Amino acid sequence: MEPAAKAEIIQGIVTRLAGNSFSIKTWNVGLVTALLGLASQGANHFFALVAIYPIVVFWCLDAYYLAAEQVARDWKISFTGDMPKVEATKVGLGTWFDQLFNATVLPLYASSIVAALLVAFAL
């Protein structure tokens, strides 16, 4: 298989992981906005505290997708015949932790948590 075809395969994987990361961010904004809207309309401030759980879950999942994307960029694919042999490193805790506090991830999720706390305690 030609190097250009290998590059297309890797690019497809990276594109899919980037799309998943964007989808997680979209779900986070939509769900948190809905829960904070309920809490701020006087329904119950408990909804704002409940919003913190999906924020943390989405934050961790988004960091995983970004770490997997970084690992996919480092893949070395060697083809023997028709079957590809993928030699890749797994997403390690260090890579995931680095992405957890990445400049593209931290501001969105940290500001979501701050907003949830502000609404929960009516500040």
Sequence and secondary structure as in RCSB ss.txt:
>XXXX:A:sequence
MEPAAKAEIIQGIVTRLAGNSFSIKTWNVGLVTALLGLASQGANHFFALVAIYPIVVFWCLDAYYLAAEQVARDW
KISFTGDMPKVEATKVGLGTWFDQLFNATVLPLYASSIVAALLVAFAL
>XXXX:A:secstr
  HHHHHHHHHHHHHHHHHHHHHHHHHHHHHHHHHHHHHHTTS THHHHHTHHHHHHHHHHHHHHHHHHHHHHT 
EEEEETTEEEEE     HHHHHHHHT TTTHHHHHHHHHHHHHHHTT 
